[in-house]
Amino acid sequence: MIGLHVGTKSRLGLGSLGLLTLVGLWQCAVQFHLVPPGLLPAPTELWPAFVSEVSGGFWLQSIEDSLVHYCAGLLIGSLLGAAAGLLCGSVPLVDAFTGGIVRLLRPIPGLAWVPFAILWFGLNNVGATFVIAISVFWINFYAAYGAVKSVDRELYEVAAAFGHRGLLAQLRYVTLPAASPGLLAGLRTGLGQGWMSVVAAELFGVPGVGARMMQASSLLATDVVVVYMITMAGLYALTDFLFGLVRDRLLRWQG
């Protein structure tokens, strides 16, 4: 690979410079009418829009509303997806039986489930939770499945030699410890996927950040739309940072 090594401080500085460059080009594009008026707000318009949303009580309320179904969908989808992936990866018979089902359902995006969410659960948080859970489920399923399949087979032989022959015993002493990095990687990816699914989950009128974005876009308030786009990015960055701390603590045993 050709190039110079970039240290942590240099990387942070370059990242900040790149962000400032993007904002500068964005401001110039709007100010000099390189994009049609009204299609893209200038960066200088975002702070007044943010202040207006906060002072009106919309910003905080939207975040609180989204967190309800985001957290519920993330928890349900992550647990069920990881459990299903562990089961299919550990039991060949189950893997073979569910192979066709997985291939059929996996390509269907979470957005496609919105009509069924409305029919089955109505216009409420339960329907939004369902859409988010579906989106998060497959990420955790394949992360867990792949992590189990990558476990060294010799570890099971060693566990069997020490008397741990049953499925539950091997799951406790071999599979979960060995597959934990892959499982946690799936959970971390699911955090981002969950936020990306929030907009789709709120398309049918469930209150939250996504719904507020849709309301603003219908009024051509693009500055408000961008404010909530940045809000979602910030919420993801926060949850990802916190999860990184938890992951590092859980994997301390790896040295």
C-alpha positions as CSV (number, residue, x, y, z in Angstrom):
1,M,0.0,0.0,0.0
2,I,1.4,3.4,-1.0
3,G,1.0,6.3,1.4
4,L,2.1,7.8,4.7
5,H,1.0,6.6,8.1
6,V,-1.7,8.8,9.6
7,G,-1.7,9.1,13.3
8,T,-4.8,9.5,15.5
9,K,-4.4,13.3,15.9
10,S,-3.7,13.8,12.2
11,R,-6.7,11.7,11.2
12,L,-8.9,13.7,13.5
13,G,-7.6,17.0,12.1
14,L,-8.0,15.8,8.5
15,G,-11.5,14.6,9.3
16,S,-12.4,18.0,10.7
17,L,-10.8,19.7,7.6
18,G,-12.8,17.5,5.3
19,L,-16.0,18.3,7.1
20,L,-15.3,22.0,7.0
21,T,-14.6,21.7,3.3
22,L,-17.9,20.0,2.7
23,V,-19.8,22.7,4.6
24,G,-17.9,25.4,2.7
25,L,-18.7,23.9,-0.6
26,W,-22.3,23.4,0.4
27,Q,-22.6,27.1,1.5
28,C,-21.1,28.2,-1.8
29,A,-23.4,26.0,-3.9
30,V,-26.4,27.6,-2.2
31,Q,-25.1,31.1,-2.0
32,F,-24.1,31.3,-5.7
33,H,-27.2,29.5,-6.9
34,L,-25.4,26.5,-8.2
35,V,-28.5,24.5,-7.1
36,P,-32.1,25.7,-7.7
37,P,-33.4,27.9,-4.8
38,G,-35.5,26.0,-2.2
39,L,-34.1,22.6,-3.0
40,L,-31.2,22.7,-0.5
41,P,-30.9,24.9,2.6
42,A,-27.7,26.8,3.3
43,P,-25.7,25.6,6.4
44,T,-26.3,29.1,7.9
45,E,-30.0,28.4,7.9
46,L,-29.8,25.3,10.0
47,W,-29.1,26.9,13.4
48,P,-32.2,29.2,13.3
49,A,-34.3,26.2,12.2
50,F,-32.9,24.1,15.1
51,V,-33.6,26.8,17.6
52,S,-37.1,27.1,16.3
53,E,-37.7,23.4,16.6
54,V,-36.3,23.3,20.2
55,S,-38.2,26.3,21.4
56,G,-41.4,24.9,20.0
57,G,-40.9,21.6,21.8
58,F,-40.9,19.6,18.6
59,W,-37.2,18.5,18.6
60,L,-37.1,16.9,22.1
61,Q,-40.6,15.4,21.7
62,S,-39.7,13.8,18.4
63,I,-36.6,12.2,19.8
64,E,-38.5,10.8,22.8
65,D,-41.2,9.4,20.5
66,S,-38.7,7.8,18.2
67,L,-36.7,6.3,21.0
68,V,-39.7,4.4,22.2
69,H,-40.1,2.2,19.1
70,Y,-36.4,2.4,18.2
71,C,-35.3,0.8,21.5
72,A,-38.1,-1.7,21.5
73,G,-37.5,-2.7,17.8
74,L,-33.7,-2.9,18.4
75,L,-34.1,-5.1,21.4
76,I,-36.6,-7.5,19.9
77,G,-34.9,-7.7,16.5
78,S,-31.4,-8.1,18.0
79,L,-32.4,-10.8,20.4
80,L,-34.5,-12.8,18.0
81,G,-32.0,-12.4,15.2
82,A,-29.0,-13.4,17.3
83,A,-30.9,-16.4,18.8
84,A,-32.0,-17.6,15.4
85,G,-28.5,-17.2,14.0
86,L,-27.0,-19.2,16.9
87,L,-29.5,-21.9,16.5
88,C,-29.2,-22.3,12.7
89,G,-25.4,-22.1,12.9
90,S,-25.2,-24.7,15.7
91,V,-27.8,-27.3,14.6
92,P,-27.3,-28.4,10.9
93,L,-30.8,-29.9,10.8
94,V,-32.4,-26.6,11.7
95,D,-30.1,-24.8,9.3
96,A,-31.2,-27.1,6.4
97,F,-34.9,-26.8,7.4
98,T,-34.9,-23.0,7.5
99,G,-32.6,-22.4,4.5
100,G,-35.4,-21.9,2.0
101,I,-37.3,-19.6,4.4
102,V,-34.3,-17.5,4.9
103,R,-33.6,-17.1,1.2
104,L,-37.2,-16.2,0.6
105,L,-37.6,-13.5,3.4
106,R,-34.1,-12.0,3.6
107,P,-34.3,-9.9,0.4
108,I,-37.5,-8.2,1.5
109,P,-36.7,-4.7,2.9
110,G,-38.2,-3.4,6.0
111,L,-40.1,-0.7,4.1
112,A,-42.1,-3.5,2.3
113,W,-43.5,-4.6,5.6
114,V,-45.1,-1.2,6.3
115,P,-48.5,-2.0,4.8
116,F,-48.7,-5.2,6.9
117,A,-47.6,-3.3,10.0
118,I,-50.5,-1.0,9.5
119,L,-53.0,-3.9,8.9
120,W,-51.7,-6.0,11.8
121,F,-51.0,-3.4,14.5
122,G,-52.5,-0.2,13.4
123,L,-51.0,3.3,13.4
124,N,-49.1,3.1,16.6
125,N,-45.7,2.4,18.2
126,V,-46.2,-1.4,17.9
127,G,-46.3,-1.2,14.1
128,A,-43.2,1.0,14.0
129,T,-41.4,-1.4,16.4
130,F,-42.3,-4.3,14.1
131,V,-40.7,-2.6,11.0
132,I,-37.5,-1.7,12.9
133,A,-37.3,-5.2,14.4
134,I,-37.6,-6.8,11.0
135,S,-34.8,-4.6,9.6
136,V,-32.5,-5.3,12.6
137,F,-33.3,-9.1,12.7
138,W,-31.5,-10.1,9.6
139,I,-28.3,-8.2,10.4
140,N,-28.0,-10.0,13.7
141,F,-29.1,-13.3,12.2
142,Y,-26.3,-13.4,9.7
143,A,-23.7,-11.9,12.1
144,A,-24.5,-14.7,14.6
145,Y,-24.7,-17.4,11.9
146,G,-21.4,-16.4,10.4
147,A,-19.7,-16.1,13.9
148,V,-20.8,-19.6,14.8
149,K,-19.7,-21.1,11.5
150,S,-16.2,-19.6,12.0
151,V,-15.7,-21.2,15.4
152,D,-12.7,-23.6,15.3
153,R,-14.1,-27.2,15.3
154,E,-11.3,-28.3,17.5
155,L,-12.6,-26.3,20.3
156,Y,-15.7,-28.5,20.4
157,E,-13.5,-31.6,20.5
158,V,-11.6,-30.1,23.5
159,A,-14.9,-29.2,25.2
160,A,-16.2,-32.8,24.6
161,A,-13.0,-34.2,26.1
162,F,-13.8,-32.2,29.3
163,G,-17.3,-33.6,29.4
164,H,-19.2,-30.7,27.7
165,R,-20.9,-32.7,25.0
166,G,-24.5,-31.4,24.9
167,L,-25.7,-28.6,22.8
168,L,-26.3,-26.2,25.7
169,A,-22.9,-27.0,27.3
170,Q,-21.1,-26.4,24.1
171,L,-23.1,-23.2,23.5
172,R,-22.1,-22.0,27.0
173,Y,-18.4,-23.0,27.0
174,V,-17.4,-22.8,23.3
175,T,-19.9,-21.1,20.9
176,L,-20.8,-18.0,22.8
177,P,-17.3,-17.1,24.0
178,A,-15.7,-17.8,20.6
179,A,-18.5,-16.1,18.6
180,S,-18.9,-13.1,20.9
181,P,-16.9,-10.7,18.7
182,G,-19.0,-11.5,15.7
183,L,-22.2,-11.3,17.7
184,L,-21.3,-7.9,19.1
185,A,-20.3,-6.7,15.6
186,G,-23.8,-7.6,14.4
187,L,-25.4,-5.8,17.4
188,R,-23.3,-2.7,16.6
189,T,-24.3,-2.7,12.9
190,G,-27.9,-3.1,14.0
191,L,-27.7,0.1,16.0
192,G,-27.2,2.0,12.7
193,Q,-29.7,0.0,10.8
194,G,-32.3,0.7,13.4
195,W,-31.9,4.4,13.0
196,M,-32.1,4.1,9.2
197,S,-35.3,2.2,9.6
198,V,-36.9,4.8,11.9
199,V,-38.0,6.9,8.9
200,A,-39.6,4.0,7.2
201,A,-41.2,2.9,10.4
202,E,-42.8,6.4,10.8
203,L,-44.0,6.8,7.2
204,F,-47.5,6.0,8.2
205,G,-47.8,8.7,10.8
206,V,-46.3,7.4,13.9
207,P,-44.8,10.4,15.8
208,G,-41.0,10.7,15.9
209,V,-38.0,12.1,14.1
210,G,-38.9,10.5,10.8
211,A,-42.5,11.7,10.9
212,R,-41.3,15.2,11.7
213,M,-39.0,15.1,8.7
214,M,-41.9,14.0,6.5
215,Q,-44.1,16.8,7.8
216,A,-41.3,19.3,7.1
217,S,-40.7,18.0,3.6
218,S,-44.4,18.3,2.7
219,L,-44.1,22.0,3.6
220,L,-40.8,22.3,1.7
221,A,-39.0,23.2,4.9
222,T,-35.8,21.7,3.8
223,D,-33.8,23.4,6.7
224,V,-35.9,21.5,9.2
225,V,-35.5,18.2,7.3
226,V,-31.7,18.6,7.4
227,V,-31.8,19.5,11.1
228,Y,-33.5,16.1,11.8
229,M,-31.1,14.3,9.4
230,I,-28.2,15.7,11.5
231,T,-30.1,14.8,14.7
232,M,-30.4,11.1,13.6
233,A,-26.7,11.1,12.7
234,G,-25.9,12.5,16.1
235,L,-28.1,9.9,17.9
236,Y,-26.4,7.1,16.0
237,A,-23.0,8.5,16.8
238,L,-23.9,8.6,20.5
239,T,-25.4,5.1,20.6
240,D,-22.5,3.7,18.7
241,F,-20.0,5.3,21.1
242,L,-21.8,4.0,24.1
243,F,-22.0,0.5,22.6
244,G,-18.3,0.6,21.8
245,L,-17.6,1.2,25.5
246,V,-19.8,-1.7,26.5
247,R,-18.2,-4.0,23.8
248,D,-14.7,-3.2,25.0
249,R,-15.6,-4.0,28.5
250,L,-17.2,-7.3,27.5
251,L,-14.2,-8.4,25.4
252,R,-11.6,-7.5,27.9
253,W,-10.9,-11.2,28.4
254,Q,-9.4,-11.3,24.9
255,G,-6.5,-9.2,26.1
